[in-house]
Amino acid sequence: MPPPQLPPPISRHVAVIGAGAAGLVSARELRREGHDVVVFERDNQVGGTWVYNPQVEPDPLSLDPNRRIIHSSLYSSLRTNLPREVMGFKDYPFIAKNDKKRDQRRFPGHREVVLYLQDFASEFGIEEMVRFDTEVAHMGPVEDNIGKWIVRSKRKISDDDREVSFGFDVDEEIYDAAVICNGHYTEPRIAQIPGISSWPGKQMHSHNYRTHEGFQDQVAILIGSSSSSVDISREIAGVAKEVHVTSRSVADETYQEQPGYDNMWLHSMIESVHDDGSVIFRNGRVVVADIILHCTGYKYHFPFLDTNGIVTVDGNRVGPLYKQVFPPALAPWLSFVGLPLKAVPFPLFELQSKWIAGVLSGHIALPSPEEMMEDVKAFYETLEASNIPKHYTHNLAGCQFEYDNWLASQCSCPGIEEWRRQMYDAASKSKRLRPEIYRDEWDDDDLVLEAYADFTKYTRKS
């Protein structure tokens, strides 16, 4: 007997918020599934968080709600902390271009990632779906019309030749569904430290760091142990008098001079700061510092989204969400792509958006709202029982590939390749053990060969 035929897909009118990596692959997957897609992008190009802007905000801590917001958080020297083979979309490999103008390094700079995303958008005709220079000002459910969303947007009116803006065109439209892909690297989180409000030195968040200018001969303290802290501390150490890195993730007695540096130390967390400029660490050390740089991550922020209190951000937990994507009470008409942290982002975005597209078309079924809510409650109870705080709700460290493979099973598509998992583990270990050189020296060439053999499925000319 022939296999049963799937019912014809239902085509929805879908709004995608953001044209970064998550928004681009969402648009592709939605259109592949037969949906009518409009992508809203406030910038004039695709790339989202990967678009570098040398400008910084006037408020170095980004606390002023009325500040002029700069959406880029990239520093000038940033290179990827994942090899390009791991990083790329599953069916559009991030392969080095045979072009002298392109960055062919295995761990390329941020500009090469933008060019890759532009190539992706061009390959799949995504830019024709994007409304550039258009910001979503408000989005919410249509009253008395379940499954419909009203999107109010404002498009910048400008003279491109003179680069002059004349204001905004405001538009209001109705959509069947909305997919939120606006990223989460714009609203900084600031460390709460006793005495910080009266500390006299300069403070800034890494969101507003671009180069080491301003750190010459300074005593700098960096809070946090993320990839940005690792990179920035080493860049600053080349010009600063002293660099002190402090982290919650090390023991209270920690005090270590960093290998290869005579002016950089790792400390336990700050105990308090004082109006004489001193900073006291939990290890008992005291440093009089000039600058504190917060490398402390970001808040989830959806200023345009109104769900009548159904979806909230509480303790940096976006919820309730079924499997990090669907709010049970609003599914499938509202979904989120790209919330998880500590995960290989692009393949995850691809699988999340494939799932959403299939659910909206009717090819993939969701559990009932009640069943989804029970799943969410059970997940939260598991976190609480393990003493995992709310702000780690979206942290997939240790379970990202299981999550990816669960998504793939819902979509009846291949999961994460074993070489990708092993290469990620190898890169993570190398980054931890050799932070200065892991981007330029590696010992997993066998996995690279395996990856490129796999890529021939997508790169071979027909």
C-alpha positions, 0 to 999 in steps of 0.5 A: 500500500502507498504511504498515507498522504499528509493533508495539504498544509494550512497557509498562515499569515505570519509576522516574524520580529527580527532579521537576525539569524533566528528571524532569517531561518524562521522566515525560510522554514515558514515559507517552505511550509507554505506560509505567507511571511513578513519579517520586521527589521529595525535596521537597514540590513540583515544580521541582527546582533552580528551587525557591528556598530562602533557607536556606544550608548551615552549611558555606559551602564545602559540604565537610563530607560530614555537613552538612545539604544544601540542594539549591537553588543559586539566589540571590534576584535570579536571572533566566534568562539565556535568553529564555523563547521559547528556554528552553521545551519545544518543544511547551509554550511558555514564554509570558508569562501574562496575570496580574498576579501572574506575571512577564511579563518576557522574561527572568523571575525564578526563581519564574516558571520554577517556576510554568511547570514547575508549569503543565506538570505540571498540564497533563499530569497529572504530579503524580499520578505523583510521590511527594513528600517521598520520597528514593531512598536506594539503587538498583541492579540486581537480582542475577541478573535482568538489566533489573530495578532495586531502588529503596529509598526513604524517605518523610518522615512529617510532620504537615502542619498542624504542619510536624513530621517524625516520621521516615521510611517505608522502601519497597523496589520492583522496576522494569524501568528507571530514569531518573536526573534528579537534577540536578547543582547540589548538590555544589560544585567548589572551586578548588585554589589553593596556600596556600588551606588557611591563607588567613585570610579567609572562603571560600564557594561560590556554592551558598551565596550568596543576597544581597549581605548580608555583603559590605558594605565588603569586598574580595571575590574571585570565582573563575570567569566563569560566568553566576552570577559575572557576576551576583553580581559586579555585585550585590556591587559595589553594596555592596563596597569592591572586587570582583576577578573571576578567570578561567582563560579569560583571558590571564595578563597580564589586568588590566581595570577593568570598564566602568561600575564604579570598584570592579571588575576582571577578573584572570587566575587566582590564582597563590597565596594567603597567611596574611597575607590576600594574593592573588597573581594571575598578572598580578602584582597583589596584593590583600589580600582579605576574602572569596573566593567560588568560582563554580566549578561543580558535581560530578556526584553520584549517592550513591544509585546502585550499578552495581557499578562499571559507571558511574563519575564520574571527573574529573567525567566520568559514564561510559561513556555512549552519546550522554550517556544510556545506559551500554552494559552496562546499556542501556536499563534505566538512562539519564540525562537532563540531564547536558550543560552549555552547552546550552539545557536544556529542549528537550534534556531533552525530546528525550533523554526521548523517545528513552529512552521509545521505546527502552524501548517497542521502537519505537526500536532501540539499537546493540549494547552492543559498538557503543555502547561503541566509539562511546563510546571513539571519542568519548573519543579525540576529546576526548583528541586535542583536549586536552579534559579529562575534566570537559568531556565533557558540555560541548556548547558549539558542538555542542548543536543538532547533538546535539539534531537527532541525538536528534530523528532517532532519534525521527523527530520535528522537530529544533530550530527555526532561530529558536531557534538564531538567538535563542540565538546573539543572546542569547549575543552580547548577554550577552557584550557587554552583561551589565548590560542584555541581559535588558531590551534586545534587537534580535531582535524579528523572531525573537520574532515567528517564535517566536510564529507557531510557538507557535500550533501548540501554543497554538491552542484546538481 
